[in-house]
Amino acid sequence: MVHRADVSSHLAEVSSYLEVARRGGLGITERQADRYCASSAGAPPPSQGAPGPA
């Protein structure tokens, strides 16, 4: 079972990495940020939908 504190900590870490990358001048687009967040959360990226069978 995943606890909310674990999920919140992970999301804060992902957000922090993204913010550092943007402040560092990497020029990350909103779409790239969305994909990064989705992949870090274990969800399929917004534009790809659910994964198919293996």
Buried (B, 14 or more C-beta within 10 A) or exposed (E): EEEEEEEEEBEEEBEEEBEEBEEEEEEBEEEBBEBBBBEBEEEEBEEEEEEEEE
